Amino acid sequence: MNIYFACSITGGREFESVYQELVSTLLADGHEIPTSHLAQSEVMEQERVISPHEVYERDADWIKNCDALIAEVSVPSHGVGYEIGFALNLGKPVLCLHHRDRKVSKMITGNPHPALSISAYQTVDKAIESARIFVRRS
């Protein structure tokens, strides 16, 4: 499955280790993740050399061509929120994962879209389990 992975970049990286474990597990499970670089610690350096227009065009194309989007939303991000809405508008299944102790925007938690799933986790293993269940259902 082609999965678009979304996570905070400029808004904060405190869940970076979760991003990395999610992405590495999904890749090991045989999935394609064109945004796997977003989980890496060097992402700010890598993305700095690309213009905002190029990022938009590249990422919009990746979302259009993905089978599903998985977003880690524990850290608020304008970009991730936009990507979630963009994917839902295209009819893509979307999973929003967040640490259970973090507040998530009511625009996400209150969204009744049938393609949207939301899952809180306490441990990275629970986040991975939720992602795997979502992928099997999608």
N, CA, C and O atoms as CSV, one atom per row, in Angstrom:
chain,resi,resn,atom,element,x,y,z
A,1,MET,N,N,0.840,-1.178,0.000
A,1,MET,CA,C,0.000,0.000,0.000
A,1,MET,C,C,0.887,1.243,0.000
A,1,MET,O,O,1.934,1.269,0.645
A,2,ASN,N,N,0.463,2.251,-0.717
A,2,ASN,CA,C,1.153,3.537,-0.767
A,2,ASN,C,C,0.533,4.429,0.308
A,2,ASN,O,O,-0.631,4.815,0.206
A,3,ILE,N,N,1.318,4.752,1.339
A,3,ILE,CA,C,0.823,5.514,2.482
A,3,ILE,C,C,1.524,6.870,2.547
A,3,ILE,O,O,2.752,6.948,2.541
A,4,TYR,N,N,0.737,7.920,2.608
A,4,TYR,CA,C,1.278,9.257,2.854
A,4,TYR,C,C,1.337,9.427,4.366
A,4,TYR,O,O,0.300,9.415,5.030
A,5,PHE,N,N,2.534,9.584,4.915
A,5,PHE,CA,C,2.697,9.804,6.346
A,5,PHE,C,C,2.866,11.290,6.586
A,5,PHE,O,O,3.725,11.929,5.979
A,6,ALA,N,N,2.043,11.845,7.480
A,6,ALA,CA,C,2.085,13.269,7.800
A,6,ALA,C,C,2.430,13.446,9.275
A,6,ALA,O,O,1.948,12.707,10.134
A,7,CYS,N,N,3.279,14.446,9.554
A,7,CYS,CA,C,3.654,14.756,10.924
A,7,CYS,C,C,4.150,16.199,10.980
A,7,CYS,O,O,4.438,16.811,9.952
A,8,SER,N,N,4.244,16.721,12.182
A,8,SER,CA,C,4.723,18.087,12.364
A,8,SER,C,C,6.203,18.178,11.995
A,8,SER,O,O,7.006,17.314,12.345
A,9,ILE,N,N,6.534,19.246,11.282
A,9,ILE,CA,C,7.938,19.520,10.975
A,9,ILE,C,C,8.350,20.794,11.717
A,9,ILE,O,O,9.181,20.747,12.623
A,10,THR,N,N,7.772,21.918,11.334
A,10,THR,CA,C,8.170,23.191,11.943
A,10,THR,C,C,7.438,23.466,13.247
A,10,THR,O,O,7.893,24.298,14.031
A,11,GLY,N,N,6.333,22.805,13.503
A,11,GLY,CA,C,5.550,23.047,14.718
A,11,GLY,C,C,6.140,22.423,15.967
A,11,GLY,O,O,5.776,22.802,17.080
A,12,GLY,N,N,7.044,21.473,15.796
A,12,GLY,CA,C,7.657,20.807,16.937
A,12,GLY,C,C,7.926,19.350,16.613
A,12,GLY,O,O,7.178,18.724,15.862
A,13,ARG,N,N,8.990,18.817,17.178
A,13,ARG,CA,C,9.423,17.460,16.855
A,13,ARG,C,C,9.491,16.548,18.082
A,13,ARG,O,O,10.223,15.558,18.071
A,14,GLU,N,N,8.743,16.863,19.133
A,14,GLU,CA,C,8.863,16.081,20.360
A,14,GLU,C,C,8.400,14.634,20.214
A,14,GLU,O,O,8.727,13.799,21.057
A,15,PHE,N,N,7.647,14.322,19.163
A,15,PHE,CA,C,7.206,12.948,18.923
A,15,PHE,C,C,7.977,12.298,17.770
A,15,PHE,O,O,7.513,11.325,17.175
A,16,GLU,N,N,9.145,12.839,17.463
A,16,GLU,CA,C,9.956,12.343,16.357
A,16,GLU,C,C,10.266,10.856,16.475
A,16,GLU,O,O,10.262,10.147,15.469
A,17,SER,N,N,10.533,10.374,17.677
A,17,SER,CA,C,10.835,8.946,17.838
A,17,SER,C,C,9.613,8.087,17.485
A,17,SER,O,O,9.764,6.984,16.959
A,18,VAL,N,N,8.420,8.582,17.767
A,18,VAL,CA,C,7.190,7.876,17.379
A,18,VAL,C,C,7.081,7.872,15.858
A,18,VAL,O,O,6.787,6.836,15.261
A,19,TYR,N,N,7.319,9.029,15.222
A,19,TYR,CA,C,7.283,9.105,13.759
A,19,TYR,C,C,8.220,8.056,13.166
A,19,TYR,O,O,7.850,7.314,12.256
A,20,GLN,N,N,9.436,8.013,13.698
A,20,GLN,CA,C,10.458,7.112,13.154
A,20,GLN,C,C,10.063,5.644,13.313
A,20,GLN,O,O,10.239,4.856,12.384
A,21,GLU,N,N,9.540,5.272,14.462
A,21,GLU,CA,C,9.141,3.878,14.665
A,21,GLU,C,C,7.939,3.500,13.813
A,21,GLU,O,O,7.885,2.396,13.272
A,22,LEU,N,N,6.976,4.405,13.688
A,22,LEU,CA,C,5.817,4.136,12.819
A,22,LEU,C,C,6.258,3.912,11.382
A,22,LEU,O,O,5.877,2.926,10.751
A,23,VAL,N,N,7.057,4.827,10.876
A,23,VAL,CA,C,7.489,4.745,9.481
A,23,VAL,C,C,8.349,3.506,9.248
A,23,VAL,O,O,8.149,2.795,8.263
A,24,SER,N,N,9.296,3.241,10.132
A,24,SER,CA,C,10.166,2.080,9.918
A,24,SER,C,C,9.378,0.774,9.974
A,24,SER,O,O,9.675,-0.163,9.233
A,25,THR,N,N,8.379,0.708,10.847
A,25,THR,CA,C,7.549,-0.497,10.927
A,25,THR,C,C,6.721,-0.667,9.667
A,25,THR,O,O,6.653,-1.766,9.118
A,26,LEU,N,N,6.096,0.393,9.205
A,26,LEU,CA,C,5.264,0.296,7.996
A,26,LEU,C,C,6.113,-0.049,6.767
A,26,LEU,O,O,5.679,-0.816,5.908
A,27,LEU,N,N,7.313,0.513,6.687
A,27,LEU,CA,C,8.217,0.150,5.590
A,27,LEU,C,C,8.615,-1.320,5.683
A,27,LEU,O,O,8.638,-2.022,4.672
A,28,ALA,N,N,8.926,-1.785,6.890
A,28,ALA,CA,C,9.294,-3.188,7.086
A,28,ALA,C,C,8.132,-4.120,6.751
A,28,ALA,O,O,8.342,-5.263,6.343
A,29,ASP,N,N,6.899,-3.625,6.925
A,29,ASP,CA,C,5.710,-4.409,6.573
A,29,ASP,C,C,5.478,-4.452,5.059
A,29,ASP,O,O,4.569,-5.133,4.586
A,30,GLY,N,N,6.306,-3.719,4.301
A,30,GLY,CA,C,6.219,-3.767,2.845
A,30,GLY,C,C,5.465,-2.623,2.196
A,30,GLY,O,O,5.196,-2.661,0.995
A,31,HIS,N,N,5.125,-1.616,2.965
A,31,HIS,CA,C,4.386,-0.480,2.405
A,31,HIS,C,C,5.345,0.543,1.807
A,31,HIS,O,O,6.512,0.626,2.191
A,32,GLU,N,N,4.829,1.311,0.867
A,32,GLU,CA,C,5.578,2.412,0.270
A,32,GLU,C,C,5.166,3.696,0.978
A,32,GLU,O,O,3.977,3.969,1.138
A,33,ILE,N,N,6.157,4.486,1.402
A,33,ILE,CA,C,5.870,5.743,2.093
A,33,ILE,C,C,6.743,6.829,1.469
A,33,ILE,O,O,7.903,6.985,1.849
A,34,PRO,N,N,6.193,7.582,0.511
A,34,PRO,CA,C,7.016,8.600,-0.151
A,34,PRO,C,C,7.469,9.711,0.793
A,34,PRO,O,O,8.432,10.419,0.500
A,35,THR,N,N,6.790,9.865,1.909
A,35,THR,CA,C,7.136,10.901,2.877
A,35,THR,C,C,7.941,10.354,4.056
A,35,THR,O,O,7.988,10.986,5.111
A,36,SER,N,N,8.563,9.210,3.896
A,36,SER,CA,C,9.307,8.602,5.008
A,36,SER,C,C,10.398,9.532,5.544
A,36,SER,O,O,10.749,9.462,6.722
A,37,HIS,N,N,10.931,10.394,4.690
A,37,HIS,CA,C,11.984,11.322,5.123
A,37,HIS,C,C,11.497,12.302,6.190
A,37,HIS,O,O,12.310,12.872,6.917
A,38,LEU,N,N,10.172,12.505,6.294
A,38,LEU,CA,C,9.639,13.440,7.282
A,38,LEU,C,C,9.875,12.964,8.710
A,38,LEU,O,O,9.866,13.773,9.638
A,39,ALA,N,N,10.084,11.674,8.898
A,39,ALA,CA,C,10.333,11.125,10.228
A,39,ALA,C,C,11.795,11.284,10.652
A,39,ALA,O,O,12.123,11.130,11.828
A,40,GLN,N,N,12.659,11.587,9.704
A,40,GLN,CA,C,14.092,11.664,9.995
A,40,GLN,C,C,14.451,12.974,10.693
A,40,GLN,O,O,13.816,14.006,10.474
A,41,SER,N,N,15.460,12.912,11.521
A,41,SER,CA,C,15.915,14.090,12.260
A,41,SER,C,C,16.415,15.203,11.330
A,41,SER,O,O,16.354,16.380,11.685
A,42,GLU,N,N,16.901,14.837,10.156
A,42,GLU,CA,C,17.469,15.815,9.220
A,42,GLU,C,C,16.423,16.468,8.318
A,42,GLU,O,O,16.788,17.167,7.373
A,43,VAL,N,N,15.157,16.263,8.578
A,43,VAL,CA,C,14.118,16.730,7.663
A,43,VAL,C,C,14.165,18.241,7.447
A,43,VAL,O,O,13.923,18.708,6.334
A,44,MET,N,N,14.469,19.007,8.483
A,44,MET,CA,C,14.501,20.469,8.330
A,44,MET,C,C,15.567,20.883,7.318
A,44,MET,O,O,15.333,21.773,6.500
A,45,GLU,N,N,16.734,20.244,7.370
A,45,GLU,CA,C,17.795,20.531,6.408
A,45,GLU,C,C,17.362,20.160,4.997
A,45,GLU,O,O,17.562,20.927,4.055
A,46,GLN,N,N,16.768,18.976,4.859
A,46,GLN,CA,C,16.356,18.483,3.545
A,46,GLN,C,C,15.282,19.368,2.928
A,46,GLN,O,O,15.331,19.655,1.732
A,47,GLU,N,N,14.329,19.797,3.716
A,47,GLU,CA,C,13.201,20.577,3.199
A,47,GLU,C,C,13.556,22.048,2.987
A,47,GLU,O,O,12.875,22.740,2.229
A,48,ARG,N,N,14.596,22.528,3.634
A,48,ARG,CA,C,14.981,23.937,3.551
A,48,ARG,C,C,15.358,24.354,2.127
A,48,ARG,O,O,15.178,25.516,1.760
A,49,VAL,N,N,15.873,23.429,1.326
A,49,VAL,CA,C,16.354,23.763,-0.016
A,49,VAL,C,C,15.240,23.699,-1.068
A,49,VAL,O,O,15.482,23.973,-2.244
A,50,ILE,N,N,14.038,23.342,-0.654
A,50,ILE,CA,C,12.921,23.216,-1.587
A,50,ILE,C,C,11.971,24.390,-1.381
A,50,ILE,O,O,11.633,24.727,-0.247
A,51,SER,N,N,11.543,25.009,-2.471
A,51,SER,CA,C,10.649,26.162,-2.358
A,51,SER,C,C,9.268,25.731,-1.858
A,51,SER,O,O,8.877,24.576,-2.030
A,52,PRO,N,N,8.532,26.655,-1.242
A,52,PRO,CA,C,7.178,26.329,-0.801
A,52,PRO,C,C,6.297,25.798,-1.938
A,52,PRO,O,O,5.512,24.872,-1.730
A,53,HIS,N,N,6.422,26.375,-3.127
A,53,HIS,CA,C,5.633,25.914,-4.269
A,53,HIS,C,C,5.982,24.468,-4.627
A,53,HIS,O,O,5.098,23.653,-4.892
A,54,GLU,N,N,7.277,24.166,-4.632
A,54,GLU,CA,C,7.707,22.797,-4.940
A,54,GLU,C,C,7.198,21.806,-3.894
A,54,GLU,O,O,6.781,20.699,-4.235
A,55,VAL,N,N,7.232,22.205,-2.619
A,55,VAL,CA,C,6.723,21.335,-1.558
A,55,VAL,C,C,5.236,21.073,-1.771
A,55,VAL,O,O,4.781,19.933,-1.680
A,56,TYR,N,N,4.482,22.134,-2.054
A,56,TYR,CA,C,3.041,21.973,-2.263
A,56,TYR,C,C,2.762,21.039,-3.434
A,56,TYR,O,O,1.978,20.099,-3.307
A,57,GLU,N,N,3.394,21.291,-4.563
A,57,GLU,CA,C,3.166,20.471,-5.756
A,57,GLU,C,C,3.552,19.011,-5.519
A,57,GLU,O,O,2.816,18.098,-5.893
A,58,ARG,N,N,4.701,18.801,-4.900
A,58,ARG,CA,C,5.178,17.447,-4.615
A,58,ARG,C,C,4.228,16.725,-3.665
A,58,ARG,O,O,3.810,15.597,-3.929
A,59,ASP,N,N,3.893,17.382,-2.559
A,59,ASP,CA,C,3.072,16.734,-1.548
A,59,ASP,C,C,1.639,16.516,-2.018
A,59,ASP,O,O,1.039,15.484,-1.718
A,60,ALA,N,N,1.089,17.476,-2.750
A,60,ALA,CA,C,-0.267,17.299,-3.301
A,60,ALA,C,C,-0.290,16.111,-4.258
A,60,ALA,O,O,-1.248,15.338,-4.268
A,61,ASP,N,N,0.755,15.966,-5.056
A,61,ASP,CA,C,0.842,14.830,-5.974
A,61,ASP,C,C,0.936,13.514,-5.209
A,61,ASP,O,O,0.286,12.533,-5.571
A,62,TRP,N,N,1.747,13.495,-4.149
A,62,TRP,CA,C,1.861,12.285,-3.335
A,62,TRP,C,C,0.518,11.916,-2.709
A,62,TRP,O,O,0.156,10.740,-2.667
A,63,ILE,N,N,-0.222,12.912,-2.221
A,63,ILE,CA,C,-1.533,12.625,-1.616
A,63,ILE,C,C,-2.500,12.104,-2.683
A,63,ILE,O,O,-3.239,11.150,-2.437
A,64,LYS,N,N,-2.497,12.717,-3.843
A,64,LYS,CA,C,-3.380,12.255,-4.924
A,64,LYS,C,C,-3.106,10.805,-5.296
A,64,LYS,O,O,-4.022,10.073,-5.667
A,65,ASN,N,N,-1.844,10.389,-5.196
A,65,ASN,CA,C,-1.461,9.047,-5.613
A,65,ASN,C,C,-1.370,8.022,-4.489
A,65,ASN,O,O,-1.053,6.859,-4.737
A,66,CYS,N,N,-1.644,8.439,-3.260
A,66,CYS,CA,C,-1.560,7.482,-2.152
A,66,CYS,C,C,-2.860,6.686,-2.038
A,66,CYS,O,O,-3.903,7.076,-2.562
A,67,ASP,N,N,-2.760,5.566,-1.339
A,67,ASP,CA,C,-3.938,4.755,-1.039
A,67,ASP,C,C,-4.584,5.194,0.270
A,67,ASP,O,O,-5.787,5.020,0.465
A,68,ALA,N,N,-3.779,5.765,1.166
A,68,ALA,CA,C,-4.265,6.195,2.476
A,68,ALA,C,C,-3.274,7.189,3.068
A,68,ALA,O,O,-2.117,7.259,2.655
A,69,LEU,N,N,-3.752,7.955,4.043
A,69,LEU,CA,C,-2.909,8.910,4.749
A,69,LEU,C,C,-2.945,8.574,6.234
A,69,LEU,O,O,-4.014,8.382,6.812
A,70,ILE,N,N,-1.770,8.507,6.842
A,70,ILE,CA,C,-1.654,8.338,8.285
A,70,ILE,C,C,-0.954,9.577,8.823
A,70,ILE,O,O,0.152,9.912,8.398
A,71,ALA,N,N,-1.612,10.257,9.769
A,71,ALA,CA,C,-1.062,11.477,10.350
A,71,ALA,C,C,-0.872,11.299,11.852
A,71,ALA,O,O,-1.768,10.821,12.548
A,72,GLU,N,N,0.297,11.686,12.343
A,72,GLU,CA,C,0.517,11.754,13.779
A,72,GLU,C,C,0.235,13.209,14.144
A,72,GLU,O,O,0.949,14.108,13.700
A,73,VAL,N,N,-0.805,13.449,14.953
A,73,VAL,CA,C,-1.303,14.808,15.180
A,73,VAL,C,C,-1.140,15.291,16.629
A,73,VAL,O,O,-1.848,16.200,17.061
A,74,SER,N,N,-0.227,14.696,17.363
A,74,SER,CA,C,-0.012,15.115,18.752
A,74,SER,C,C,0.503,16.548,18.845
A,74,SER,O,O,0.205,17.254,19.808
A,75,VAL,N,N,1.274,16.980,17.849
A,75,VAL,CA,C,1.783,18.348,17.791
A,75,VAL,C,C,1.001,19.085,16.708
A,75,VAL,O,O,1.013,18.665,15.551
A,76,PRO,N,N,0.319,20.182,17.063
A,76,PRO,CA,C,-0.453,20.922,16.054
A,76,PRO,C,C,0.418,21.376,14.889
A,76,PRO,O,O,1.558,21.803,15.074
A,77,SER,N,N,-0.145,21.276,13.682
A,77,SER,CA,C,0.570,21.658,12.470
A,77,SER,C,C,-0.433,22.109,11.421
A,77,SER,O,O,-1.356,21.371,11.074
A,78,HIS,N,N,-0.247,23.333,10.915
A,78,HIS,CA,C,-1.122,23.816,9.837
A,78,HIS,C,C,-1.043,22.896,8.629
A,78,HIS,O,O,-2.062,22.554,8.029
A,79,GLY,N,N,0.180,22.498,8.276
A,79,GLY,CA,C,0.380,21.661,7.101
A,79,GLY,C,C,-0.305,20.316,7.230
A,79,GLY,O,O,-0.952,19.860,6.287
A,80,VAL,N,N,-0.173,19.670,8.382
A,80,VAL,CA,C,-0.790,18.360,8.580
A,80,VAL,C,C,-2.309,18.477,8.523
A,80,VAL,O,O,-2.975,17.632,7.923
A,81,GLY,N,N,-2.859,19.513,9.142
A,81,GLY,CA,C,-4.306,19.722,9.067
A,81,GLY,C,C,-4.773,19.898,7.631
A,81,GLY,O,O,-5.801,19.353,7.231
A,82,TYR,N,N,-4.010,20.663,6.861
A,82,TYR,CA,C,-4.344,20.864,5.453
A,82,TYR,C,C,-4.283,19.545,4.693
A,82,TYR,O,O,-5.171,19.245,3.895
A,83,GLU,N,N,-3.238,18.755,4.937
A,83,GLU,CA,C,-3.079,17.470,4.245
A,83,GLU,C,C,-4.231,16.519,4.574
A,83,GLU,O,O,-4.711,15.798,3.699
A,84,ILE,N,N,-4.668,16.518,5.824
A,84,ILE,CA,C,-5.792,15.671,6.223
A,84,ILE,C,C,-7.050,16.069,5.450
A,84,ILE,O,O,-7.728,15.213,4.881
A,85,GLY,N,N,-7.357,17.351,5.430
A,85,GLY,CA,C,-8.529,17.826,4.694
A,85,GLY,C,C,-8.426,17.550,3.203
A,85,GLY,O,O,-9.408,17.162,2.569
A,86,PHE,N,N,-7.247,17.747,2.647
A,86,PHE,CA,C,-7.012,17.506,1.226
A,86,PHE,C,C,-7.284,16.039,0.891
A,86,PHE,O,O,-7.974,15.728,-0.080
A,87,ALA,N,N,-6.727,15.139,1.718
A,87,ALA,CA,C,-6.913,13.703,1.480
A,87,ALA,C,C,-8.373,13.299,1.628
A,87,ALA,O,O,-8.885,12.533,0.811
A,88,LEU,N,N,-9.048,13.799,2.652
A,88,LEU,CA,C,-10.459,13.460,2.839
A,88,LEU,C,C,-11.296,13.969,1.673
A,88,LEU,O,O,-12.225,13.294,1.231
A,89,ASN,N,N,-10.970,15.155,1.176
A,89,ASN,CA,C,-11.689,15.714,0.029
A,89,ASN,C,C,-11.536,14.830,-1.207
A,89,ASN,O,O,-12.415,14.804,-2.068
A,90,LEU,N,N,-10.426,14.110,-1.292
A,90,LEU,CA,C,-10.196,13.188,-2.405
A,90,LEU,C,C,-10.795,11.806,-2.145
A,90,LEU,O,O,-10.737,10.929,-3.007
A,91,GLY,N,N,-11.369,11.614,-0.956
A,91,GLY,CA,C,-11.961,10.329,-0.603
A,91,GLY,C,C,-10.969,9.302,-0.096
A,91,GLY,O,O,-11.272,8.110,-0.056
A,92,LYS,N,N,-9.779,9.757,0.294
A,92,LYS,CA,C,-8.751,8.846,0.809
A,92,LYS,C,C,-9.055,8.491,2.261
A,92,LYS,O,O,-9.509,9.351,3.016
A,93,PRO,N,N,-8.816,7.243,2.669
A,93,PRO,CA,C,-8.933,6.915,4.090
A,93,PRO,C,C,-7.806,7.590,4.863
A,93,PRO,O,O,-6.656,7.607,4.423
A,94,VAL,N,N,-8.155,8.146,6.027
A,94,VAL,CA,C,-7.200,8.889,6.843
A,94,VAL,C,C,-7.252,8.378,8.280
A,94,VAL,O,O,-8.329,8.208,8.850
A,95,LEU,N,N,-6.085,8.138,8.852
A,95,LEU,CA,C,-5.960,7.797,10.268
A,95,LEU,C,C,-5.182,8.911,10.950
A,95,LEU,O,O,-4.076,9.255,10.533
A,96,CYS,N,N,-5.772,9.474,12.006
A,96,CYS,CA,C,-5.083,10.451,12.836
A,96,CYS,C,C,-4.727,9.786,14.157
A,96,CYS,O,O,-5.605,9.383,14.919
A,97,LEU,N,N,-3.450,9.677,14.413
A,97,LEU,CA,C,-2.940,9.111,15.659
A,97,LEU,C,C,-2.488,10.249,16.564
A,97,LEU,O,O,-1.900,11.225,16.100
A,98,HIS,N,N,-2.766,10.119,17.857
A,98,HIS,CA,C,-2.265,11.116,18.795
A,98,HIS,C,C,-2.053,10.498,20.159
A,98,HIS,O,O,-2.750,9.564,20.555
A,99,HIS,N,N,-1.075,11.036,20.873
A,99,HIS,CA,C,-0.831,10.579,22.237
A,99,HIS,C,C,-2.058,10.931,23.063
A,99,HIS,O,O,-2.615,12.020,22.922
A,100,ARG,N,N,-2.472,10.029,23.908
A,100,ARG,CA,C,-3.737,10.212,24.632
A,100,ARG,C,C,-3.728,11.400,25.581
A,100,ARG,O,O,-4.793,11.873,25.977
A,101,ASP,N,N,-2.558,11.890,25.954
A,101,ASP,CA,C,-2.480,13.040,26.850
A,101,ASP,C,C,-2.451,14.374,26.113
A,101,ASP,O,O,-2.340,15.424,26.745
A,102,ARG,N,N,-2.548,14.349,24.799
A,102,ARG,CA,C,-2.498,15.583,24.002
A,102,ARG,C,C,-3.890,15.947,23.505
A,102,ARG,O,O,-4.676,15.081,23.119
A,103,LYS,N,N,-4.178,17.239,23.522
A,103,LYS,CA,C,-5.446,17.717,22.976
A,103,LYS,C,C,-5.310,17.817,21.470
A,103,LYS,O,O,-4.268,18.217,20.950
A,104,VAL,N,N,-6.375,17.450,20.778
A,104,VAL,CA,C,-6.393,17.479,19.318
A,104,VAL,C,C,-7.521,18.418,18.890
A,104,VAL,O,O,-8.567,18.482,19.536
A,105,SER,N,N,-7.301,19.127,17.820
A,105,SER,CA,C,-8.289,20.077,17.309
A,105,SER,C,C,-9.661,19.434,17.156
A,105,SER,O,O,-9.784,18.304,16.683
A,106,LYS,N,N,-10.676,20.163,17.561
A,106,LYS,CA,C,-12.050,19.682,17.406
A,106,LYS,C,C,-12.456,19.606,15.933
A,106,LYS,O,O,-13.434,18.936,15.600
A,107,MET,N,N,-11.726,20.277,15.057
A,107,MET,CA,C,-11.974,20.138,13.614
A,107,MET,C,C,-11.612,18.738,13.139
A,107,MET,O,O,-12.109,18.278,12.112
A,108,ILE,N,N,-10.753,18.069,13.882
A,108,ILE,CA,C,-10.434,16.670,13.573
A,108,ILE,C,C,-11.341,15.743,14.376
A,108,ILE,O,O,-12.015,14.886,13.806
A,109,THR,N,N,-11.358,15.914,15.695
A,109,THR,CA,C,-12.122,14.986,16.534
A,109,THR,C,C,-13.627,15.076,16.304
A,109,THR,O,O,-14.351,14.115,16.564
A,110,GLY,N,N,-14.100,16.213,15.825
A,110,GLY,CA,C,-15.535,16.374,15.572
A,110,GLY,C,C,-15.954,16.089,14.144
A,110,GLY,O,O,-17.136,16.184,13.814
A,111,ASN,N,N,-14.998,15.740,13.291
A,111,ASN,CA,C,-15.287,15.512,11.875
A,111,ASN,C,C,-15.965,14.149,11.690
A,111,ASN,O,O,-15.387,13.118,12.034
A,112,PRO,N,N,-17.193,14.143,11.147
A,112,PRO,CA,C,-17.903,12.875,10.979
A,112,PRO,C,C,-17.586,12.138,9.675
A,112,PRO,O,O,-18.236,11.138,9.368
A,113,HIS,N,N,-16.613,12.604,8.910
A,113,HIS,CA,C,-16.316,12.001,7.611
A,113,HIS,C,C,-16.112,10.492,7.774
A,113,HIS,O,O,-15.344,10.067,8.637
A,114,PRO,N,N,-16.786,9.682,6.963
A,114,PRO,CA,C,-16.680,8.222,7.112
A,114,PRO,C,C,-15.289,7.659,6.808
A,114,PRO,O,O,-14.986,6.539,7.219
A,115,ALA,N,N,-14.443,8.402,6.104
A,115,ALA,CA,C,-13.101,7.911,5.780
A,115,ALA,C,C,-12.084,8.293,6.854
A,115,ALA,O,O,-10.909,7.945,6.738
A,116,LEU,N,N,-12.517,9.003,7.896
A,116,LEU,CA,C,-11.606,9.457,8.947
A,116,LEU,C,C,-11.680,8.560,10.168
A,116,LEU,O,O,-12.758,8.303,10.705
A,117,SER,N,N,-10.513,8.086,10.601
A,117,SER,CA,C,-10.384,7.327,11.845
A,117,SER,C,C,-9.445,8.091,12.760
A,117,SER,O,O,-8.479,8.703,12.305
A,118,ILE,N,N,-9.737,8.050,14.054
A,118,ILE,CA,C,-8.902,8.725,15.044
A,118,ILE,C,C,-8.576,7.716,16.135
A,118,ILE,O,O,-9.454,6.999,16.614
A,119,SER,N,N,-7.304,7.667,16.524
A,119,SER,CA,C,-6.891,6.707,17.535
A,119,SER,C,C,-5.894,7.346,18.491
A,119,SER,O,O,-4.878,7.901,18.074
A,120,ALA,N,N,-6.204,7.258,19.777
A,120,ALA,CA,C,-5.284,7.725,20.810
A,120,ALA,C,C,-4.395,6.565,21.235
A,120,ALA,O,O,-4.827,5.412,21.245
A,121,TYR,N,N,-3.168,6.874,21.582
A,121,TYR,CA,C,-2.248,5.837,22.032
A,121,TYR,C,C,-1.491,6.310,23.272
A,121,TYR,O,O,-1.321,7.510,23.488
A,122,GLN,N,N,-1.043,5.364,24.073
A,122,GLN,CA,C,-0.194,5.666,25.226
A,122,GLN,C,C,1.253,5.297,24.924
A,122,GLN,O,O,2.183,5.963,25.378
A,123,THR,N,N,1.432,4.216,24.145
A,123,THR,CA,C,2.780,3.751,23.804
A,123,THR,C,C,2.916,3.688,22.284
A,123,THR,O,O,1.923,3.630,21.559
A,124,VAL,N,N,4.157,3.700,21.820
A,124,VAL,CA,C,4.392,3.599,20.387
A,124,VAL,C,C,3.885,2.266,19.849
A,124,VAL,O,O,3.431,2.196,18.706
A,125,ASP,N,N,3.953,1.217,20.649
A,125,ASP,CA,C,3.433,-0.082,20.210
A,125,ASP,C,C,1.941,-0.016,19.921
A,125,ASP,O,O,1.463,-0.639,18.973
A,126,LYS,N,N,1.205,0.734,20.732
A,126,LYS,CA,C,-0.241,0.901,20.500
A,126,LYS,C,C,-0.477,1.715,19.225
A,126,LYS,O,O,-1.403,1.422,18.468
A,127,ALA,N,N,0.345,2.725,18.984
A,127,ALA,CA,C,0.224,3.512,17.750
A,127,ALA,C,C,0.468,2.623,16.536
A,127,ALA,O,O,-0.258,2.705,15.545
A,128,ILE,N,N,1.477,1.784,16.614
A,128,ILE,CA,C,1.794,0.865,15.520
A,128,ILE,C,C,0.649,-0.117,15.310
A,128,ILE,O,O,0.260,-0.379,14.172
A,129,GLU,N,N,0.114,-0.654,16.380
A,129,GLU,CA,C,-1.019,-1.577,16.282
A,129,GLU,C,C,-2.212,-0.905,15.595
A,129,GLU,O,O,-2.848,-1.502,14.726
A,130,SER,N,N,-2.510,0.327,15.983
A,130,SER,CA,C,-3.619,1.063,15.367
A,130,SER,C,C,-3.371,1.297,13.878
A,130,SER,O,O,-4.286,1.175,13.064
A,131,ALA,N,N,-2.133,1.632,13.526
A,131,ALA,CA,C,-1.787,1.859,12.118
A,131,ALA,C,C,-1.941,0.576,11.313
A,131,ALA,O,O,-2.470,0.598,10.201
A,132,ARG,N,N,-1.489,-0.526,11.863
A,132,ARG,CA,C,-1.603,-1.809,11.151
A,132,ARG,C,C,-3.070,-2.207,10.962
A,132,ARG,O,O,-3.439,-2.693,9.893
A,133,ILE,N,N,-3.889,-2.016,11.955
A,133,ILE,CA,C,-5.325,-2.321,11.834
A,133,ILE,C,C,-5.945,-1.443,10.756
A,133,ILE,O,O,-6.706,-1.927,9.918
A,134,PHE,N,N,-5.621,-0.143,10.775
A,134,PHE,CA,C,-6.137,0.803,9.781
A,134,PHE,C,C,-5.754,0.375,8.368
A,134,PHE,O,O,-6.590,0.386,7.464
A,135,VAL,N,N,-4.490,-0.003,8.180
A,135,VAL,CA,C,-3.995,-0.405,6.857
A,135,VAL,C,C,-4.740,-1.653,6.373
A,135,VAL,O,O,-5.116,-1.734,5.203
A,136,ARG,N,N,-4.951,-2.604,7.247
A,136,ARG,CA,C,-5.675,-3.826,6.853
A,136,ARG,C,C,-7.109,-3.503,6.441
A,136,ARG,O,O,-7.635,-4.140,5.528
A,137,ARG,N,N,-7.743,-2.553,7.075
A,137,ARG,CA,C,-9.133,-2.191,6.765
A,137,ARG,C,C,-9.257,-1.322,5.511
A,137,ARG,O,O,-10.310,-1.297,4.874
A,138,SER,N,N,-8.198,-0.621,5.164
A,138,SER,CA,C,-8.277,0.361,4.068
A,138,SER,C,C,-8.124,-0.279,2.710
A,138,SER,O,O,-8.168,0.413,1.693
